Amino acid sequence: MFTSGGTQSNLQALLLARDEALAAGADPARLRVLAGECGHFSVQKSAALLGLPAGAVVTVPATRTSGCAPTRSRPNWTAAPAKG
């Protein structure tokens, strides 16, 4: 599958992930998206377009090189399910 850019790519990726999670029996109100703080603006917009709940996008801190540091962000993503 090819898309024309970042916005369309993020929307497509979140659509596929959401549909797979729902097919596996996930509670739609508890779905979360982890996104780097330097991530593309379209992640928030795509989540809203797909009907994910407010606050579904959890921001993950970035490293000095703008990468995501899972070990630095662990409190964010482990607390995400507890938030709803």
mmCIF file of the N, C-alpha and C atoms, coordinates in Angstrom:
data_MODEL
# 
_entry.id   MODEL 
# 
loop_
_atom_site.group_PDB 
_atom_site.id 
_atom_site.type_symbol 
_atom_site.label_atom_id 
_atom_site.label_alt_id 
_atom_site.label_comp_id 
_atom_site.label_asym_id 
_atom_site.label_entity_id 
_atom_site.label_seq_id 
_atom_site.pdbx_PDB_ins_code 
_atom_site.Cartn_x 
_atom_site.Cartn_y 
_atom_site.Cartn_z 
_atom_site.occupancy 
_atom_site.B_iso_or_equiv 
_atom_site.pdbx_formal_charge 
_atom_site.auth_seq_id 
_atom_site.auth_comp_id 
_atom_site.auth_asym_id 
_atom_site.auth_atom_id 
_atom_site.pdbx_PDB_model_num 
ATOM 1   N N  . MET A 1 1  ? 0.840   -1.161 0.000  1.00 0.00 ? 1  MET A N  1 
ATOM 2   C CA . MET A 1 1  ? 0.000   0.000  0.000  1.00 0.00 ? 1  MET A CA 1 
ATOM 3   C C  . MET A 1 1  ? 0.895   1.237  0.000  1.00 0.00 ? 1  MET A C  1 
ATOM 4   N N  . PHE A 1 2  ? 0.542   2.216  -0.788 1.00 0.00 ? 2  PHE A N  1 
ATOM 5   C CA . PHE A 1 2  ? 1.270   3.468  -0.839 1.00 0.00 ? 2  PHE A CA 1 
ATOM 6   C C  . PHE A 1 2  ? 0.337   4.607  -0.464 1.00 0.00 ? 2  PHE A C  1 
ATOM 7   N N  . THR A 1 3  ? 0.881   5.597  0.214  1.00 0.00 ? 3  THR A N  1 
ATOM 8   C CA . THR A 1 3  ? 0.116   6.792  0.564  1.00 0.00 ? 3  THR A CA 1 
ATOM 9   C C  . THR A 1 3  ? 0.884   8.008  0.081  1.00 0.00 ? 3  THR A C  1 
ATOM 10  N N  . SER A 1 4  ? 0.220   9.132  0.059  1.00 0.00 ? 4  SER A N  1 
ATOM 11  C CA . SER A 1 4  ? 0.834   10.321 -0.529 1.00 0.00 ? 4  SER A CA 1 
ATOM 12  C C  . SER A 1 4  ? 1.641   11.165 0.443  1.00 0.00 ? 4  SER A C  1 
ATOM 13  N N  . GLY A 1 5  ? 1.649   10.828 1.715  1.00 0.00 ? 5  GLY A N  1 
ATOM 14  C CA . GLY A 1 5  ? 2.423   11.628 2.654  1.00 0.00 ? 5  GLY A CA 1 
ATOM 15  C C  . GLY A 1 5  ? 2.176   11.221 4.091  1.00 0.00 ? 5  GLY A C  1 
ATOM 16  N N  . GLY A 1 6  ? 2.746   12.004 5.014  1.00 0.00 ? 6  GLY A N  1 
ATOM 17  C CA . GLY A 1 6  ? 2.679   11.704 6.434  1.00 0.00 ? 6  GLY A CA 1 
ATOM 18  C C  . GLY A 1 6  ? 1.277   11.651 6.992  1.00 0.00 ? 6  GLY A C  1 
ATOM 19  N N  . THR A 1 7  ? 0.444   12.609 6.620  1.00 0.00 ? 7  THR A N  1 
ATOM 20  C CA . THR A 1 7  ? -0.913  12.658 7.155  1.00 0.00 ? 7  THR A CA 1 
ATOM 21  C C  . THR A 1 7  ? -1.703  11.423 6.757  1.00 0.00 ? 7  THR A C  1 
ATOM 22  N N  . GLN A 1 8  ? -1.677  11.101 5.492  1.00 0.00 ? 8  GLN A N  1 
ATOM 23  C CA . GLN A 1 8  ? -2.418  9.939  5.005  1.00 0.00 ? 8  GLN A CA 1 
ATOM 24  C C  . GLN A 1 8  ? -1.830  8.642  5.561  1.00 0.00 ? 8  GLN A C  1 
ATOM 25  N N  . SER A 1 9  ? -0.519  8.589  5.698  1.00 0.00 ? 9  SER A N  1 
ATOM 26  C CA . SER A 1 9  ? 0.129   7.398  6.244  1.00 0.00 ? 9  SER A CA 1 
ATOM 27  C C  . SER A 1 9  ? -0.262  7.170  7.695  1.00 0.00 ? 9  SER A C  1 
ATOM 28  N N  . ASN A 1 10 ? -0.272  8.233  8.491  1.00 0.00 ? 10 ASN A N  1 
ATOM 29  C CA . ASN A 1 10 ? -0.659  8.099  9.895  1.00 0.00 ? 10 ASN A CA 1 
ATOM 30  C C  . ASN A 1 10 ? -2.120  7.695  10.041 1.00 0.00 ? 10 ASN A C  1 
ATOM 31  N N  . LEU A 1 11 ? -2.980  8.278  9.237  1.00 0.00 ? 11 LEU A N  1 
ATOM 32  C CA . LEU A 1 11 ? -4.398  7.918  9.278  1.00 0.00 ? 11 LEU A CA 1 
ATOM 33  C C  . LEU A 1 11 ? -4.579  6.438  8.936  1.00 0.00 ? 11 LEU A C  1 
ATOM 34  N N  . GLN A 1 12 ? -3.929  5.983  7.900  1.00 0.00 ? 12 GLN A N  1 
ATOM 35  C CA . GLN A 1 12 ? -4.040  4.582  7.474  1.00 0.00 ? 12 GLN A CA 1 
ATOM 36  C C  . GLN A 1 12 ? -3.501  3.640  8.557  1.00 0.00 ? 12 GLN A C  1 
ATOM 37  N N  . ALA A 1 13 ? -2.351  3.984  9.133  1.00 0.00 ? 13 ALA A N  1 
ATOM 38  C CA . ALA A 1 13 ? -1.756  3.138  10.167 1.00 0.00 ? 13 ALA A CA 1 
ATOM 39  C C  . ALA A 1 13 ? -2.663  3.043  11.390 1.00 0.00 ? 13 ALA A C  1 
ATOM 40  N N  . LEU A 1 14 ? -3.207  4.167  11.824 1.00 0.00 ? 14 LEU A N  1 
ATOM 41  C CA . LEU A 1 14 ? -4.085  4.154  12.994 1.00 0.00 ? 14 LEU A CA 1 
ATOM 42  C C  . LEU A 1 14 ? -5.402  3.435  12.699 1.00 0.00 ? 14 LEU A C  1 
ATOM 43  N N  . LEU A 1 15 ? -5.910  3.576  11.490 1.00 0.00 ? 15 LEU A N  1 
ATOM 44  C CA . LEU A 1 15 ? -7.124  2.859  11.098 1.00 0.00 ? 15 LEU A CA 1 
ATOM 45  C C  . LEU A 1 15 ? -6.903  1.351  11.198 1.00 0.00 ? 15 LEU A C  1 
ATOM 46  N N  . LEU A 1 16 ? -5.806  0.876  10.636 1.00 0.00 ? 16 LEU A N  1 
ATOM 47  C CA . LEU A 1 16 ? -5.515  -0.559 10.664 1.00 0.00 ? 16 LEU A CA 1 
ATOM 48  C C  . LEU A 1 16 ? -5.283  -1.055 12.095 1.00 0.00 ? 16 LEU A C  1 
ATOM 49  N N  . ALA A 1 17 ? -4.562  -0.280 12.890 1.00 0.00 ? 17 ALA A N  1 
ATOM 50  C CA . ALA A 1 17 ? -4.302  -0.673 14.279 1.00 0.00 ? 17 ALA A CA 1 
ATOM 51  C C  . ALA A 1 17 ? -5.592  -0.687 15.095 1.00 0.00 ? 17 ALA A C  1 
ATOM 52  N N  . ARG A 1 18 ? -6.423  0.337  14.908 1.00 0.00 ? 18 ARG A N  1 
ATOM 53  C CA . ARG A 1 18 ? -7.696  0.393  15.626 1.00 0.00 ? 18 ARG A CA 1 
ATOM 54  C C  . ARG A 1 18 ? -8.570  -0.798 15.271 1.00 0.00 ? 18 ARG A C  1 
ATOM 55  N N  . ASP A 1 19 ? -8.699  -1.074 13.975 1.00 0.00 ? 19 ASP A N  1 
ATOM 56  C CA . ASP A 1 19 ? -9.542  -2.178 13.538 1.00 0.00 ? 19 ASP A CA 1 
ATOM 57  C C  . ASP A 1 19 ? -9.040  -3.518 14.063 1.00 0.00 ? 19 ASP A C  1 
ATOM 58  N N  . GLU A 1 20 ? -7.721  -3.711 14.093 1.00 0.00 ? 20 GLU A N  1 
ATOM 59  C CA . GLU A 1 20 ? -7.161  -4.960 14.613 1.00 0.00 ? 20 GLU A CA 1 
ATOM 60  C C  . GLU A 1 20 ? -7.437  -5.077 16.115 1.00 0.00 ? 20 GLU A C  1 
ATOM 61  N N  . ALA A 1 21 ? -7.273  -3.979 16.845 1.00 0.00 ? 21 ALA A N  1 
ATOM 62  C CA . ALA A 1 21 ? -7.526  -4.007 18.289 1.00 0.00 ? 21 ALA A CA 1 
ATOM 63  C C  . ALA A 1 21 ? -8.992  -4.308 18.574 1.00 0.00 ? 21 ALA A C  1 
ATOM 64  N N  . LEU A 1 22 ? -9.883  -3.682 17.826 1.00 0.00 ? 22 LEU A N  1 
ATOM 65  C CA . LEU A 1 22 ? -11.321 -3.919 18.037 1.00 0.00 ? 22 LEU A CA 1 
ATOM 66  C C  . LEU A 1 22 ? -11.701 -5.353 17.681 1.00 0.00 ? 22 LEU A C  1 
ATOM 67  N N  . ALA A 1 23 ? -11.111 -5.890 16.620 1.00 0.00 ? 23 ALA A N  1 
ATOM 68  C CA . ALA A 1 23 ? -11.389 -7.268 16.221 1.00 0.00 ? 23 ALA A CA 1 
ATOM 69  C C  . ALA A 1 23 ? -10.909 -8.262 17.284 1.00 0.00 ? 23 ALA A C  1 
ATOM 70  N N  . ALA A 1 24 ? -9.882  -7.847 18.038 1.00 0.00 ? 24 ALA A N  1 
ATOM 71  C CA . ALA A 1 24 ? -9.349  -8.711 19.092 1.00 0.00 ? 24 ALA A CA 1 
ATOM 72  C C  . ALA A 1 24 ? -10.125 -8.543 20.404 1.00 0.00 ? 24 ALA A C  1 
ATOM 73  N N  . GLY A 1 25 ? -11.155 -7.685 20.380 1.00 0.00 ? 25 GLY A N  1 
ATOM 74  C CA . GLY A 1 25 ? -11.998 -7.525 21.561 1.00 0.00 ? 25 GLY A CA 1 
ATOM 75  C C  . GLY A 1 25 ? -11.638 -6.371 22.478 1.00 0.00 ? 25 GLY A C  1 
ATOM 76  N N  . ALA A 1 26 ? -10.776 -5.474 22.031 1.00 0.00 ? 26 ALA A N  1 
ATOM 77  C CA . ALA A 1 26 ? -10.385 -4.338 22.871 1.00 0.00 ? 26 ALA A CA 1 
ATOM 78  C C  . ALA A 1 26 ? -11.575 -3.419 23.127 1.00 0.00 ? 26 ALA A C  1 
ATOM 79  N N  . ASP A 1 27 ? -11.562 -2.791 24.272 1.00 0.00 ? 27 ASP A N  1 
ATOM 80  C CA . ASP A 1 27 ? -12.579 -1.800 24.634 1.00 0.00 ? 27 ASP A CA 1 
ATOM 81  C C  . ASP A 1 27 ? -12.234 -0.501 23.918 1.00 0.00 ? 27 ASP A C  1 
ATOM 82  N N  . PRO A 1 28 ? -13.095 -0.005 23.028 1.00 0.00 ? 28 PRO A N  1 
ATOM 83  C CA . PRO A 1 28 ? -12.781 1.214  22.268 1.00 0.00 ? 28 PRO A CA 1 
ATOM 84  C C  . PRO A 1 28 ? -12.435 2.414  23.155 1.00 0.00 ? 28 PRO A C  1 
ATOM 85  N N  . ALA A 1 29 ? -13.016 2.491  24.326 1.00 0.00 ? 29 ALA A N  1 
ATOM 86  C CA . ALA A 1 29 ? -12.762 3.621  25.219 1.00 0.00 ? 29 ALA A CA 1 
ATOM 87  C C  . ALA A 1 29 ? -11.374 3.570  25.842 1.00 0.00 ? 29 ALA A C  1 
ATOM 88  N N  . ARG A 1 30 ? -10.717 2.407  25.754 1.00 0.00 ? 30 ARG A N  1 
ATOM 89  C CA . ARG A 1 30 ? -9.393  2.269  26.375 1.00 0.00 ? 30 ARG A CA 1 
ATOM 90  C C  . ARG A 1 30 ? -8.251  2.273  25.370 1.00 0.00 ? 30 ARG A C  1 
ATOM 91  N N  . LEU A 1 31 ? -8.542  2.458  24.088 1.00 0.00 ? 31 LEU A N  1 
ATOM 92  C CA . LEU A 1 31 ? -7.486  2.462  23.080 1.00 0.00 ? 31 LEU A CA 1 
ATOM 93  C C  . LEU A 1 31 ? -6.587  3.682  23.269 1.00 0.00 ? 31 LEU A C  1 
ATOM 94  N N  . ARG A 1 32 ? -5.281  3.476  23.129 1.00 0.00 ? 32 ARG A N  1 
ATOM 95  C CA . ARG A 1 32 ? -4.307  4.550  23.271 1.00 0.00 ? 32 ARG A CA 1 
ATOM 96  C C  . ARG A 1 32 ? -3.306  4.489  22.128 1.00 0.00 ? 32 ARG A C  1 
ATOM 97  N N  . VAL A 1 33 ? -2.773  5.647  21.763 1.00 0.00 ? 33 VAL A N  1 
ATOM 98  C CA . VAL A 1 33 ? -1.747  5.769  20.734 1.00 0.00 ? 33 VAL A CA 1 
ATOM 99  C C  . VAL A 1 33 ? -0.551  6.430  21.394 1.00 0.00 ? 33 VAL A C  1 
ATOM 100 N N  . LEU A 1 34 ? 0.619   5.806  21.308 1.00 0.00 ? 34 LEU A N  1 
ATOM 101 C CA . LEU A 1 34 ? 1.837   6.422  21.822 1.00 0.00 ? 34 LEU A CA 1 
ATOM 102 C C  . LEU A 1 34 ? 2.491   7.162  20.669 1.00 0.00 ? 34 LEU A C  1 
ATOM 103 N N  . ALA A 1 35 ? 2.748   8.453  20.878 1.00 0.00 ? 35 ALA A N  1 
ATOM 104 C CA . ALA A 1 35 ? 3.336   9.283  19.825 1.00 0.00 ? 35 ALA A CA 1 
ATOM 105 C C  . ALA A 1 35 ? 4.457   10.132 20.407 1.00 0.00 ? 35 ALA A C  1 
ATOM 106 N N  . GLY A 1 36 ? 5.553   10.218 19.699 1.00 0.00 ? 36 GLY A N  1 
ATOM 107 C CA . GLY A 1 36 ? 6.672   11.033 20.145 1.00 0.00 ? 36 GLY A CA 1 
ATOM 108 C C  . GLY A 1 36 ? 6.298   12.509 20.186 1.00 0.00 ? 36 GLY A C  1 
ATOM 109 N N  . GLU A 1 37 ? 6.892   13.233 21.128 1.00 0.00 ? 37 GLU A N  1 
ATOM 110 C CA . GLU A 1 37 ? 6.578   14.651 21.248 1.00 0.00 ? 37 GLU A CA 1 
ATOM 111 C C  . GLU A 1 37 ? 6.990   15.448 20.009 1.00 0.00 ? 37 GLU A C  1 
ATOM 112 N N  . CYS A 1 38 ? 7.869   14.876 19.203 1.00 0.00 ? 38 CYS A N  1 
ATOM 113 C CA . CYS A 1 38 ? 8.264   15.517 17.946 1.00 0.00 ? 38 CYS A CA 1 
ATOM 114 C C  . CYS A 1 38 ? 7.516   14.915 16.759 1.00 0.00 ? 38 CYS A C  1 
ATOM 115 N N  . GLY A 1 39 ? 6.507   14.139 17.048 1.00 0.00 ? 39 GLY A N  1 
ATOM 116 C CA . GLY A 1 39 ? 5.765   13.436 15.998 1.00 0.00 ? 39 GLY A CA 1 
ATOM 117 C C  . GLY A 1 39 ? 4.939   14.360 15.118 1.00 0.00 ? 39 GLY A C  1 
ATOM 118 N N  . HIS A 1 40 ? 4.436   13.799 14.058 1.00 0.00 ? 40 HIS A N  1 
ATOM 119 C CA . HIS A 1 40 ? 3.648   14.537 13.074 1.00 0.00 ? 40 HIS A CA 1 
ATOM 120 C C  . HIS A 1 40 ? 2.318   14.979 13.674 1.00 0.00 ? 40 HIS A C  1 
ATOM 121 N N  . PHE A 1 41 ? 1.910   16.198 13.364 1.00 0.00 ? 41 PHE A N  1 
ATOM 122 C CA . PHE A 1 41 ? 0.668   16.772 13.906 1.00 0.00 ? 41 PHE A CA 1 
ATOM 123 C C  . PHE A 1 41 ? -0.559  15.927 13.577 1.00 0.00 ? 41 PHE A C  1 
ATOM 124 N N  . SER A 1 42 ? -0.475  15.148 12.527 1.00 0.00 ? 42 SER A N  1 
ATOM 125 C CA . SER A 1 42 ? -1.647  14.407 12.066 1.00 0.00 ? 42 SER A CA 1 
ATOM 126 C C  . SER A 1 42 ? -2.032  13.238 12.967 1.00 0.00 ? 42 SER A C  1 
ATOM 127 N N  . VAL A 1 43 ? -1.165  12.850 13.897 1.00 0.00 ? 43 VAL A N  1 
ATOM 128 C CA . VAL A 1 43 ? -1.513  11.732 14.775 1.00 0.00 ? 43 VAL A CA 1 
ATOM 129 C C  . VAL A 1 43 ? -2.739  12.102 15.613 1.00 0.00 ? 43 VAL A C  1 
ATOM 130 N N  . GLN A 1 44 ? -2.724  13.287 16.203 1.00 0.00 ? 44 GLN A N  1 
ATOM 131 C CA . GLN A 1 44 ? -3.870  13.745 16.997 1.00 0.00 ? 44 GLN A CA 1 
ATOM 132 C C  . GLN A 1 44 ? -5.128  13.839 16.135 1.00 0.00 ? 44 GLN A C  1 
ATOM 133 N N  . LYS A 1 45 ? -5.003  14.443 14.955 1.00 0.00 ? 45 LYS A N  1 
ATOM 134 C CA . LYS A 1 45 ? -6.158  14.609 14.066 1.00 0.00 ? 45 LYS A CA 1 
ATOM 135 C C  . LYS A 1 45 ? -6.698  13.266 13.603 1.00 0.00 ? 45 LYS A C  1 
ATOM 136 N N  . SER A 1 46 ? -5.805  12.340 13.281 1.00 0.00 ? 46 SER A N  1 
ATOM 137 C CA . SER A 1 46 ? -6.238  11.018 12.827 1.00 0.00 ? 46 SER A CA 1 
ATOM 138 C C  . SER A 1 46 ? -6.966  10.270 13.935 1.00 0.00 ? 46 SER A C  1 
ATOM 139 N N  . ALA A 1 47 ? -6.458  10.362 15.145 1.00 0.00 ? 47 ALA A N  1 
ATOM 140 C CA . ALA A 1 47 ? -7.110  9.695  16.273 1.00 0.00 ? 47 ALA A CA 1 
ATOM 141 C C  . ALA A 1 47 ? -8.528  10.234 16.451 1.00 0.00 ? 47 ALA A C  1 
ATOM 142 N N  . ALA A 1 48 ? -8.682  11.536 16.339 1.00 0.00 ? 48 ALA A N  1 
ATOM 143 C CA . ALA A 1 48 ? -10.015 12.138 16.480 1.00 0.00 ? 48 ALA A CA 1 
ATOM 144 C C  . ALA A 1 48 ? -10.935 11.707 15.337 1.00 0.00 ? 48 ALA A C  1 
ATOM 145 N N  . LEU A 1 49 ? -10.418 11.709 14.115 1.00 0.00 ? 49 LEU A N  1 
ATOM 146 C CA . LEU A 1 49 ? -11.216 11.292 12.957 1.00 0.00 ? 49 LEU A CA 1 
ATOM 147 C C  . LEU A 1 49 ? -11.699 9.848  13.084 1.00 0.00 ? 49 LEU A C  1 
ATOM 148 N N  . LEU A 1 50 ? -10.888 9.018  13.720 1.00 0.00 ? 50 LEU A N  1 
ATOM 149 C CA . LEU A 1 50 ? -11.222 7.605  13.857 1.00 0.00 ? 50 LEU A CA 1 
ATOM 150 C C  . LEU A 1 50 ? -12.085 7.321  15.078 1.00 0.00 ? 50 LEU A C  1 
ATOM 151 N N  . GLY A 1 51 ? -12.474 8.371  15.785 1.00 0.00 ? 51 GLY A N  1 
ATOM 152 C CA . GLY A 1 51 ? -13.369 8.199  16.917 1.00 0.00 ? 51 GLY A CA 1 
ATOM 153 C C  . GLY A 1 51 ? -12.713 7.734  18.202 1.00 0.00 ? 51 GLY A C  1 
ATOM 154 N N  . LEU A 1 52 ? -11.392 7.852  18.290 1.00 0.00 ? 52 LEU A N  1 
ATOM 155 C CA . LEU A 1 52 ? -10.732 7.489  19.540 1.00 0.00 ? 52 LEU A CA 1 
ATOM 156 C C  . LEU A 1 52 ? -11.082 8.532  20.595 1.00 0.00 ? 52 LEU A C  1 
ATOM 157 N N  . PRO A 1 53 ? -11.119 8.129  21.844 1.00 0.00 ? 53 PRO A N  1 
ATOM 158 C CA . PRO A 1 53 ? -11.533 9.060  22.896 1.00 0.00 ? 53 PRO A CA 1 
ATOM 159 C C  . PRO A 1 53 ? -10.547 10.213 23.083 1.00 0.00 ? 53 PRO A C  1 
ATOM 160 N N  . ALA A 1 54 ? -11.038 11.315 23.638 1.00 0.00 ? 54 ALA A N  1 
ATOM 161 C CA . ALA A 1 54 ? -10.169 12.449 23.959 1.00 0.00 ? 54 ALA A CA 1 
ATOM 162 C C  . ALA A 1 54 ? -9.075  11.942 24.886 1.00 0.00 ? 54 ALA A C  1 
ATOM 163 N N  . GLY A 1 55 ? -7.854  12.358 24.653 1.00 0.00 ? 55 GLY A N  1 
ATOM 164 C CA . GLY A 1 55 ? -6.737  11.912 25.473 1.00 0.00 ? 55 GLY A CA 1 
ATOM 165 C C  . GLY A 1 55 ? -6.158  10.577 25.059 1.00 0.00 ? 55 GLY A C  1 
ATOM 166 N N  . ALA A 1 56 ? -6.623  10.033 23.932 1.00 0.00 ? 56 ALA A N  1 
ATOM 167 C CA . ALA A 1 56 ? -6.131  8.723  23.484 1.00 0.00 ? 56 ALA A CA 1 
ATOM 168 C C  . ALA A 1 56 ? -4.679  8.776  23.034 1.00 0.00 ? 56 ALA A C  1 
ATOM 169 N N  . VAL A 1 57 ? -4.219  9.939  22.583 1.00 0.00 ? 57 VAL A N  1 
ATOM 170 C CA . VAL A 1 57 ? -2.827  10.063 22.142 1.00 0.00 ? 57 VAL A CA 1 
ATOM 171 C C  . VAL A 1 57 ? -1.979  10.439 23.353 1.00 0.00 ? 57 VAL A C  1 
ATOM 172 N N  . VAL A 1 58 ? -1.057  9.553  23.701 1.00 0.00 ? 58 VAL A N  1 
ATOM 173 C CA . VAL A 1 58 ? -0.155  9.755  24.837 1.00 0.00 ? 58 VAL A CA 1 
ATOM 174 C C  . VAL A 1 58 ? 1.201   10.169 24.286 1.00 0.00 ? 58 VAL A C  1 
ATOM 175 N N  . THR A 1 59 ? 1.683   11.322 24.726 1.00 0.00 ? 59 THR A N  1 
ATOM 176 C CA . THR A 1 59 ? 2.956   11.839 24.225 1.00 0.00 ? 59 THR A CA 1 
ATOM 177 C C  . THR A 1 59 ? 4.126   11.177 24.942 1.00 0.00 ? 59 THR A C  1 
ATOM 178 N N  . VAL A 1 60 ? 5.099   10.747 24.144 1.00 0.00 ? 60 VAL A N  1 
ATOM 179 C CA . VAL A 1 60 ? 6.304   10.101 24.646 1.00 0.00 ? 60 VAL A CA 1 
ATOM 180 C C  . VAL A 1 60 ? 7.464   11.084 24.487 1.00 0.00 ? 60 VAL A C  1 
ATOM 181 N N  . PRO A 1 61 ? 8.261   11.304 25.530 1.00 0.00 ? 61 PRO A N  1 
ATOM 182 C CA . PRO A 1 61 ? 9.391   12.233 25.427 1.00 0.00 ? 61 PRO A CA 1 
ATOM 183 C C  . PRO A 1 61 ? 10.377  11.817 24.341 1.00 0.00 ? 61 PRO A C  1 
ATOM 184 N N  . ALA A 1 62 ? 11.028  12.796 23.766 1.00 0.00 ? 62 ALA A N  1 
ATOM 185 C CA . ALA A 1 62 ? 12.016  12.551 22.714 1.00 0.00 ? 62 ALA A CA 1 
ATOM 186 C C  . ALA A 1 62 ? 13.428  12.634 23.276 1.00 0.00 ? 62 ALA A C  1 
ATOM 187 N N  . THR A 1 63 ? 14.344  11.989 22.579 1.00 0.00 ? 63 THR A N  1 
ATOM 188 C CA . THR A 1 63 ? 15.755  12.088 22.927 1.00 0.00 ? 63 THR A CA 1 
ATOM 189 C C  . THR A 1 63 ? 16.330  13.346 22.292 1.00 0.00 ? 63 THR A C  1 
ATOM 190 N N  . ARG A 1 64 ? 17.602  13.593 22.530 1.00 0.00 ? 64 ARG A N  1 
ATOM 191 C CA . ARG A 1 64 ? 18.244  14.768 21.922 1.00 0.00 ? 64 ARG A CA 1 
ATOM 192 C C  . ARG A 1 64 ? 18.243  14.708 20.403 1.00 0.00 ? 64 ARG A C  1 
ATOM 193 N N  . THR A 1 65 ? 18.145  13.513 19.839 1.00 0.00 ? 65 THR A N  1 
ATOM 194 C CA . THR A 1 65 ? 18.147  13.366 18.385 1.00 0.00 ? 65 THR A CA 1 
ATOM 195 C C  . THR A 1 65 ? 16.739  13.186 17.829 1.00 0.00 ? 65 THR A C  1 
ATOM 196 N N  . SER A 1 66 ? 15.734  13.528 18.618 1.00 0.00 ? 66 SER A N  1 
ATOM 197 C CA . SER A 1 66 ? 14.317  13.463 18.238 1.00 0.00 ? 66 SER A CA 1 
ATOM 198 C C  . SER A 1 66 ? 13.764  12.058 18.105 1.00 0.00 ? 66 SER A C  1 
ATOM 199 N N  . GLY A 1 67 ? 14.498  11.062 18.580 1.00 0.00 ? 67 GLY A N  1 
ATOM 200 C CA . GLY A 1 67 ? 13.963  9.708  18.616 1.00 0.00 ? 67 GLY A CA 1 
ATOM 201 C C  . GLY A 1 67 ? 13.147  9.515  19.883 1.00 0.00 ? 67 GLY A C  1 
ATOM 202 N N  . CYS A 1 68 ? 12.429  8.424  19.966 1.00 0.00 ? 68 CYS A N  1 
ATOM 203 C CA . CYS A 1 68 ? 11.665  8.124  21.175 1.00 0.00 ? 68 CYS A CA 1 
ATOM 204 C C  . CYS A 1 68 ? 12.512  7.244  22.078 1.00 0.00 ? 68 CYS A C  1 
ATOM 205 N N  . ALA A 1 69 ? 12.439  7.518  23.354 1.00 0.00 ? 69 ALA A N  1 
ATOM 206 C CA . ALA A 1 69 ? 13.205  6.755  24.338 1.00 0.00 ? 69 ALA A CA 1 
ATOM 207 C C  . ALA A 1 69 ? 12.237  5.982  25.220 1.00 0.00 ? 69 ALA A C  1 
ATOM 208 N N  . PRO A 1 70 ? 11.938  4.731  24.870 1.00 0.00 ? 70 PRO A N  1 
ATOM 209 C CA . PRO A 1 70 ? 10.965  3.966  25.645 1.00 0.00 ? 70 PRO A CA 1 
ATOM 210 C C  . PRO A 1 70 ? 11.284  3.896  27.133 1.00 0.00 ? 70 PRO A C  1 
ATOM 211 N N  . THR A 1 71 ? 12.562  3.808  27.483 1.00 0.00 ? 71 THR A N  1 
ATOM 212 C CA . THR A 1 71 ? 12.892  3.709  28.909 1.00 0.00 ? 71 THR A CA 1 
ATOM 213 C C  . THR A 1 71 ? 12.589  5.011  29.637 1.00 0.00 ? 71 THR A C  1 
ATOM 214 N N  . ARG A 1 72 ? 12.745  6.149  28.972 1.00 0.00 ? 72 ARG A N  1 
ATOM 215 C CA . ARG A 1 72 ? 12.419  7.438  29.583 1.00 0.00 ? 72 ARG A CA 1 
ATOM 216 C C  . ARG A 1 72 ? 10.918  7.648  29.646 1.00 0.00 ? 72 ARG A C  1 
ATOM 217 N N  . SER A 1 73 ? 10.189  7.024  28.760 1.00 0.00 ? 73 SER A N  1 
ATOM 218 C CA . SER A 1 73 ? 8.755   7.273  28.668 1.00 0.00 ? 73 SER A CA 1 
ATOM 219 C C  . SER A 1 73 ? 7.915   6.221  29.374 1.00 0.00 ? 73 SER A C  1 
ATOM 220 N N  . ARG A 1 74 ? 8.536   5.241  29.953 1.00 0.00 ? 74 ARG A N  1 
ATOM 221 C CA . ARG A 1 74 ? 7.785   4.143  30.560 1.00 0.00 ? 74 ARG A CA 1 
ATOM 222 C C  . ARG A 1 74 ? 6.642   4.612  31.468 1.00 0.00 ? 74 ARG A C  1 
ATOM 223 N N  . PRO A 1 75 ? 6.824   5.617  32.327 1.00 0.00 ? 75 PRO A N  1 
ATOM 224 C CA . PRO A 1 75 ? 5.682   6.054  33.149 1.00 0.00 ? 75 PRO A CA 1 
ATOM 225 C C  . PRO A 1 75 ? 4.490   6.504  32.302 1.00 0.00 ? 75 PRO A C  1 
ATOM 226 N N  . ASN A 1 76 ? 4.734   7.137  31.152 1.00 0.00 ? 76 ASN A N  1 
ATOM 227 C CA . ASN A 1 76 ? 3.647   7.585  30.287 1.00 0.00 ? 76 ASN A CA 1 
ATOM 228 C C  . ASN A 1 76 ? 2.860   6.419  29.724 1.00 0.00 ? 76 ASN A C  1 
ATOM 229 N N  . TRP A 1 77 ? 3.556   5.416  29.186 1.00 0.00 ? 77 TRP A N  1 
ATOM 230 C CA . TRP A 1 77 ? 2.807   4.356  28.524 1.00 0.00 ? 77 TRP A CA 1 
ATOM 231 C C  . TRP A 1 77 ? 2.316   3.296  29.466 1.00 0.00 ? 77 TRP A C  1 
ATOM 232 N N  . THR A 1 78 ? 2.909   3.162  30.631 1.00 0.00 ? 78 THR A N  1 
ATOM 233 C CA . THR A 1 78 ? 2.340   2.190  31.571 1.00 0.00 ? 78 THR A CA 1 
ATOM 234 C C  . THR A 1 78 ? 1.135   2.767  32.295 1.00 0.00 ? 78 THR A C  1 
ATOM 235 N N  . ALA A 1 79 ? 1.084   4.087  32.440 1.00 0.00 ? 79 ALA A N  1 
ATOM 236 C CA . ALA A 1 79 ? -0.057  4.723  33.100 1.00 0.00 ? 79 ALA A CA 1 
ATOM 237 C C  . ALA A 1 79 ? -1.218  4.918  32.134 1.00 0.00 ? 79 ALA A C  1 
ATOM 238 N N  . ALA A 1 80 ? -0.968  4.857  30.829 1.00 0.00 ? 80 ALA A N  1 
ATOM 239 C CA . ALA A 1 80 ? -2.013  5.136  29.847 1.00 0.00 ? 80 ALA A CA 1 
ATOM 240 C C  . ALA A 1 80 ? -3.271  4.291  30.030 1.00 0.00 ? 80 ALA A C  1 
ATOM 241 N N  . PRO A 1 81 ? -3.169  2.969  30.192 1.00 0.00 ? 81 PRO A N  1 
ATOM 242 C CA . PRO A 1 81 ? -4.395  2.193  30.370 1.00 0.00 ? 81 PRO A CA 1 
ATOM 243 C C  . PRO A 1 81 ? -5.157  2.568  31.641 1.00 0.00 ? 81 PRO A C  1 
ATOM 244 N N  . ALA A 1 82 ? -4.443  2.959  32.666 1.00 0.00 ? 82 ALA A N  1 
ATOM 245 C CA . ALA A 1 82 ? -5.097  3.311  33.929 1.00 0.00 ? 82 ALA A CA 1 
ATOM 246 C C  . ALA A 1 82 ? -5.898  4.601  33.810 1.00 0.00 ? 82 ALA A C  1 
ATOM 247 N N  . LYS A 1 83 ? -5.530  5.428  32.832 1.00 0.00 ? 83 LYS A N  1 
ATOM 248 C CA . LYS A 1 83 ? -6.238  6.700  32.649 1.00 0.00 ? 83 LYS A CA 1 
ATOM 249 C C  . LYS A 1 83 ? -7.558  6.521  31.917 1.00 0.00 ? 83 LYS A C  1 
ATOM 250 N N  . GLY A 1 84 ? -7.837  5.346  31.450 1.00 0.00 ? 84 GLY A N  1 
ATOM 251 C CA . GLY A 1 84 ? -9.120  5.160  30.798 1.00 0.00 ? 84 GLY A CA 1 
ATOM 252 C C  . GLY A 1 84 ? -9.047  4.341  29.600 1.00 0.00 ? 84 GLY A C  1 
# 
